[in-house]
């Protein structure tokens, strides 16, 4: 179907050519021309009427009708081309696809900390309730409803948690906000497909307090580590002293019961001294007896036996 405005322009051009042709012939317009003009007028009027009686509903949209006689009708029209009565009826078309909306809210927590939250929702109108939505909210329903209910739900839910719990229990907070928002939106015939918290920002004072708390916890852990290390060192010293005392006790018993024990230790010491002097580059002149190297001399044990 062509544009009615183009049809009218074509119709007026034909009429102008017909009248010009009739005037140049010296007489009135011919009867055939009058009939063609009438047919063109009727066709133009019919085209305008048909065009005014049709309207299109695009994909992802729904339409309702407003009648000047009966008001808003309850019937809902899906995608495609539909009829209407010109002047008496006018279509109202709604986009029923999910539309994202982000709302920023500054609210207080249970411990009186201010937190800035950005909530993003995917909303769409309930198709069955489009006539009621038009009567109560109009076509800009999302601008009238979503900011108020999102702010109210965020403030009521966040006030139940401390600032730290908003981080450690974020899943629970998101779930409560989603459930409350879904219930509130259904009162206005709005369907929420998704609700998410995209940003949670705390005040600078709270961030500084959290940092100071973390530093204090690290210092406490470091102090506890130092205390544990001191306890371990003390225990190690006790164990070492106990071992040394036991070793001295055993050596005393060995000397008492086995007089040859000292002679064995003297020989081991002489061997160690000989090995050290052998590896040394220095040339020393020392008394072998004073260095326990003279193993042929009688020991103190042998002298005592004598």
Buried (B, 14 or more C-beta within 10 A) or exposed (E): EEEBEEBBEEBEEBBEEBBEEBEEEEEEBEEEBEEBBEEBEEEBBEBBEEBEEEBEBEEEBBBBBBEEEEEBEEEBBEEEEBEBEEEEBEBBBBEBEBBEBEBBBEBEBEEEBBBEBBBBBBBBBBBEBBBBBBEEBEEEBBEEBBBEBBBBBBBEBBEEBBBBBBEEBEEBBBEBBBEBBBEBBEEBBBBBEEBEBEEBBBBEEBEEBBEEEEEEEEEEEEEEEEEEEEEEEEEEEEEEEEEEEEEEEEEEEBBEEEBEBBBEBBEEEBEEBEEEBEEEEEEEEEEEEEBBBEEEEEBEBEEEEE
